[in-house]
Amino acid sequence: MTQRLHLVFGGELIDPTKNAFKNVDDIHVVGIFPDYDTAFDAWKAEAQKTVDNAHMRYFIAHLHRLRDEEAAASSTEELG
């Protein structure tokens, strides 16, 4: 079975019209979730907490899209 991992994270943006964080050290990592529905629920809960701050944004990163299972492993992956 293929896993479709999703990362939920967020923080304060420099400009609410862009996706650059004000301070990368303050990024809030909510967690990694096994499917989109669970990630969406976590994203929504965090986004609702900061709805009054236009500079706060939360995102869902599709981790499974960052990796091509058919491609050869990198040297660091082969160490494991």
N, C-alpha and C positions, 0 to 999 in steps of 0.2 A: 504494500500500500504506500502510495506517495504522500509524504507530508507536505502541507502547504502552510509553512510557518509565517506568522505576521508579527511585526514589532510595532508596538504603540508607544509613541514618545511625543513630547511637546515642550514648549517653553515660550519665553517672551521674545517677540520679534523686534528688530530695529524699526521696521516700517511695516504696518499691517498689509500693505499691498505687495510685499515681497516675502520671500521665504528664508531670510537671513536672520539667525538668532542673535539677540543682543549679547548674550554671554553663553558660550558653548558649555562652560563648566556647570551651568545651572539647568541644563536640559534634564527634564524629568522623564526617566525611562519607566513607563508603566509596566511593561512586561512583554514577553513573547507568548503568542497564543497559537493553538494548533489549527485554527480555522478562521476564516474571515468573520463569521457571525460572532464568535467569541471576542475577537479583536474589535469589532464594531461596537459591541456592548461596552467594552472597556474604554474605547475612544469616546463614546457618547457620554459616559459617566464623568470622565475627566473634563471634557469640553463644557459640559453643563456647569461644572464647578467654577469655571472661569469666564462664563458668558458675559459678564459685565466689563471685562478687560479686553478691549479690541486688539491689543498687541499680543495676547496669548493665543497660541494655536497648538493643536494636537494633530498628529498625523498617524496614518497606518502605512507602514512599509511592508511590501510583499517580499519577504525574505526569499521565498522560493523562486522568485523571478531573478534573483541575483546570481543564481547558480545554474549552470548547464550540466546536467548529469551525464550527457554524452561526451562532453569535452574531457580531455586528459587532465589529470589532477596536477595542481601546482606542486612545486618542490616542498612547500611547507605542509601540504596535505599528505604527502607521501611519508612524512616523518612519523605520523601517528601510529 
